[in-house]
Amino acid sequence: MVSVPDAYRLLVVEDDPLDAARIRVAFVQHDGHARMNVARSAEEAIAYLEQPWQDDMGSIGLPDVILLDLQMPGMGGQGFLEWYHPQSRIAHVPVVVYTTTSTADSSQDCFAMGAAGYLEKSTDLKGLVGAVRRAIAEHRGRMRRSG
């Protein structure tokens, strides 16, 4: 597993309560370091990010990583990425797309709008945890090199 030495904040943007629960269980089982909050829509995620953010442990600040579903009602994940891309205050926060959409065009579009990772939803929840940890580790490595 990728080394991420301390606790990190994870914002899960997922409209399906069962998927959100599966994700929470995966992080509890495979990684005791994630402090998680769930937004049920892109609009709710934006509201979290535009105000001081508080995770489920009471810690305040921006998340260290965002796990984003694409297929949601309202503006959806694609709309979230369009909003996220020009946001200089949070553009450093990696976004990992976790979706049932599995086309090359979709993944290329997401990467073009700043996504740090793109995963198809599957039963491999340990792999999901690893992908989130890799995104955080890569982000922290870039921050150390640039700062």
Contacts in CASP RR format, 6 or more apart in sequence:
PFRMAT RR
TARGET T0000
AUTHOR 0000-0000-0000
METHOD contacts of the structure
MODEL  1
MVSVPDAYRLLVVEDDPLDAARIRVAFVQHDGHARMNVARSAEEAIAYLE
QPWQDDMGSIGLPDVILLDLQMPGMGGQGFLEWYHPQSRIAHVPVVVYTT
TSTADSSQDCFAMGAAGYLEKSTDLKGLVGAVRRAIAEHRGRMRRSG
1 30 0 8 1.000
1 31 0 8 1.000
1 129 0 8 1.000
1 130 0 8 1.000
1 133 0 8 1.000
2 130 0 8 1.000
2 133 0 8 1.000
2 134 0 8 1.000
2 136 0 8 1.000
2 137 0 8 1.000
3 137 0 8 1.000
4 33 0 8 1.000
4 133 0 8 1.000
4 136 0 8 1.000
4 137 0 8 1.000
4 140 0 8 1.000
6 33 0 8 1.000
7 33 0 8 1.000
7 34 0 8 1.000
7 35 0 8 1.000
7 57 0 8 1.000
7 59 0 8 1.000
8 33 0 8 1.000
8 34 0 8 1.000
8 35 0 8 1.000
8 64 0 8 1.000
8 65 0 8 1.000
8 136 0 8 1.000
9 34 0 8 1.000
9 35 0 8 1.000
9 36 0 8 1.000
9 37 0 8 1.000
9 53 0 8 1.000
9 55 0 8 1.000
9 59 0 8 1.000
9 61 0 8 1.000
9 62 0 8 1.000
9 63 0 8 1.000
9 64 0 8 1.000
9 65 0 8 1.000
10 27 0 8 1.000
10 34 0 8 1.000
10 35 0 8 1.000
10 36 0 8 1.000
10 37 0 8 1.000
10 55 0 8 1.000
10 63 0 8 1.000
10 64 0 8 1.000
10 65 0 8 1.000
10 66 0 8 1.000
10 67 0 8 1.000
10 132 0 8 1.000
11 36 0 8 1.000
11 37 0 8 1.000
11 38 0 8 1.000
11 39 0 8 1.000
11 45 0 8 1.000
11 48 0 8 1.000
11 49 0 8 1.000
11 53 0 8 1.000
11 63 0 8 1.000
11 65 0 8 1.000
11 66 0 8 1.000
11 67 0 8 1.000
12 20 0 8 1.000
12 23 0 8 1.000
12 24 0 8 1.000
12 36 0 8 1.000
12 37 0 8 1.000
12 38 0 8 1.000
12 39 0 8 1.000
12 66 0 8 1.000
12 67 0 8 1.000
13 38 0 8 1.000
13 39 0 8 1.000
13 41 0 8 1.000
13 42 0 8 1.000
13 44 0 8 1.000
13 45 0 8 1.000
13 66 0 8 1.000
13 67 0 8 1.000
13 68 0 8 1.000
13 69 0 8 1.000
13 72 0 8 1.000
13 77 0 8 1.000
13 80 0 8 1.000
14 20 0 8 1.000
14 23 0 8 1.000
14 38 0 8 1.000
14 39 0 8 1.000
14 40 0 8 1.000
14 67 0 8 1.000
14 69 0 8 1.000
14 72 0 8 1.000
14 98 0 8 1.000
15 40 0 8 1.000
15 41 0 8 1.000
15 69 0 8 1.000
15 72 0 8 1.000
15 73 0 8 1.000
16 69 0 8 1.000
17 40 0 8 1.000
19 69 0 8 1.000
19 121 0 8 1.000
20 38 0 8 1.000
20 40 0 8 1.000
22 125 0 8 1.000
23 36 0 8 1.000
23 67 0 8 1.000
23 98 0 8 1.000
23 125 0 8 1.000
23 128 0 8 1.000
24 36 0 8 1.000
24 38 0 8 1.000
25 125 0 8 1.000
26 125 0 8 1.000
26 126 0 8 1.000
26 128 0 8 1.000
26 129 0 8 1.000
27 34 0 8 1.000
27 36 0 8 1.000
27 129 0 8 1.000
29 125 0 8 1.000
30 125 0 8 1.000
30 126 0 8 1.000
30 129 0 8 1.000
30 130 0 8 1.000
31 129 0 8 1.000
31 130 0 8 1.000
31 133 0 8 1.000
34 132 0 8 1.000
35 55 0 8 1.000
35 56 0 8 1.000
35 57 0 8 1.000
35 59 0 8 1.000
36 55 0 8 1.000
36 56 0 8 1.000
37 48 0 8 1.000
37 53 0 8 1.000
37 54 0 8 1.000
37 55 0 8 1.000
37 56 0 8 1.000
37 63 0 8 1.000
39 45 0 8 1.000
39 47 0 8 1.000
39 48 0 8 1.000
41 72 0 8 1.000
41 73 0 8 1.000
41 74 0 8 1.000
41 75 0 8 1.000
41 76 0 8 1.000
42 72 0 8 1.000
42 74 0 8 1.000
42 75 0 8 1.000
42 76 0 8 1.000
42 77 0 8 1.000
42 79 0 8 1.000
42 80 0 8 1.000
42 83 0 8 1.000
43 74 0 8 1.000
43 75 0 8 1.000
45 66 0 8 1.000
45 68 0 8 1.000
45 80 0 8 1.000
46 80 0 8 1.000
46 83 0 8 1.000
49 62 0 8 1.000
49 63 0 8 1.000
49 87 0 8 1.000
49 90 0 8 1.000
52 60 0 8 1.000
52 61 0 8 1.000
53 60 0 8 1.000
53 61 0 8 1.000
53 62 0 8 1.000
53 63 0 8 1.000
54 60 0 8 1.000
54 61 0 8 1.000
55 61 0 8 1.000
55 63 0 8 1.000
62 90 0 8 1.000
62 93 0 8 1.000
63 93 0 8 1.000
64 93 0 8 1.000
64 94 0 8 1.000
64 136 0 8 1.000
64 139 0 8 1.000
65 93 0 8 1.000
65 94 0 8 1.000
65 95 0 8 1.000
65 96 0 8 1.000
65 116 0 8 1.000
65 132 0 8 1.000
65 135 0 8 1.000
65 136 0 8 1.000
65 139 0 8 1.000
66 84 0 8 1.000
66 93 0 8 1.000
66 94 0 8 1.000
66 95 0 8 1.000
66 96 0 8 1.000
67 95 0 8 1.000
67 96 0 8 1.000
67 98 0 8 1.000
67 128 0 8 1.000
67 132 0 8 1.000
68 77 0 8 1.000
68 80 0 8 1.000
68 81 0 8 1.000
68 95 0 8 1.000
68 96 0 8 1.000
68 97 0 8 1.000
68 98 0 8 1.000
68 99 0 8 1.000
68 115 0 8 1.000
69 77 0 8 1.000
69 97 0 8 1.000
69 98 0 8 1.000
69 99 0 8 1.000
70 76 0 8 1.000
70 77 0 8 1.000
70 78 0 8 1.000
70 97 0 8 1.000
70 99 0 8 1.000
70 100 0 8 1.000
70 101 0 8 1.000
70 106 0 8 1.000
70 110 0 8 1.000
71 77 0 8 1.000
71 99 0 8 1.000
71 100 0 8 1.000
71 101 0 8 1.000
75 83 0 8 1.000
77 97 0 8 1.000
78 109 0 8 1.000
78 110 0 8 1.000
78 113 0 8 1.000
81 95 0 8 1.000
81 97 0 8 1.000
81 110 0 8 1.000
81 113 0 8 1.000
81 114 0 8 1.000
81 115 0 8 1.000
82 113 0 8 1.000
84 90 0 8 1.000
84 91 0 8 1.000
84 95 0 8 1.000
84 113 0 8 1.000
84 114 0 8 1.000
85 91 0 8 1.000
85 113 0 8 1.000
85 114 0 8 1.000
91 114 0 8 1.000
92 139 0 8 1.000
92 143 0 8 1.000
93 139 0 8 1.000
94 116 0 8 1.000
94 117 0 8 1.000
94 135 0 8 1.000
94 136 0 8 1.000
94 138 0 8 1.000
94 139 0 8 1.000
95 114 0 8 1.000
95 115 0 8 1.000
95 116 0 8 1.000
95 117 0 8 1.000
96 115 0 8 1.000
96 116 0 8 1.000
96 117 0 8 1.000
96 118 0 8 1.000
96 119 0 8 1.000
96 131 0 8 1.000
96 132 0 8 1.000
96 135 0 8 1.000
97 107 0 8 1.000
97 110 0 8 1.000
97 115 0 8 1.000
97 117 0 8 1.000
97 118 0 8 1.000
97 119 0 8 1.000
98 119 0 8 1.000
98 121 0 8 1.000
98 128 0 8 1.000
99 106 0 8 1.000
99 118 0 8 1.000
99 119 0 8 1.000
99 120 0 8 1.000
99 121 0 8 1.000
100 120 0 8 1.000
100 121 0 8 1.000
102 120 0 8 1.000
106 118 0 8 1.000
107 118 0 8 1.000
110 117 0 8 1.000
110 118 0 8 1.000
111 117 0 8 1.000
111 118 0 8 1.000
116 135 0 8 1.000
116 138 0 8 1.000
116 139 0 8 1.000
117 131 0 8 1.000
117 135 0 8 1.000
119 128 0 8 1.000
119 131 0 8 1.000
122 128 0 8 1.000
END
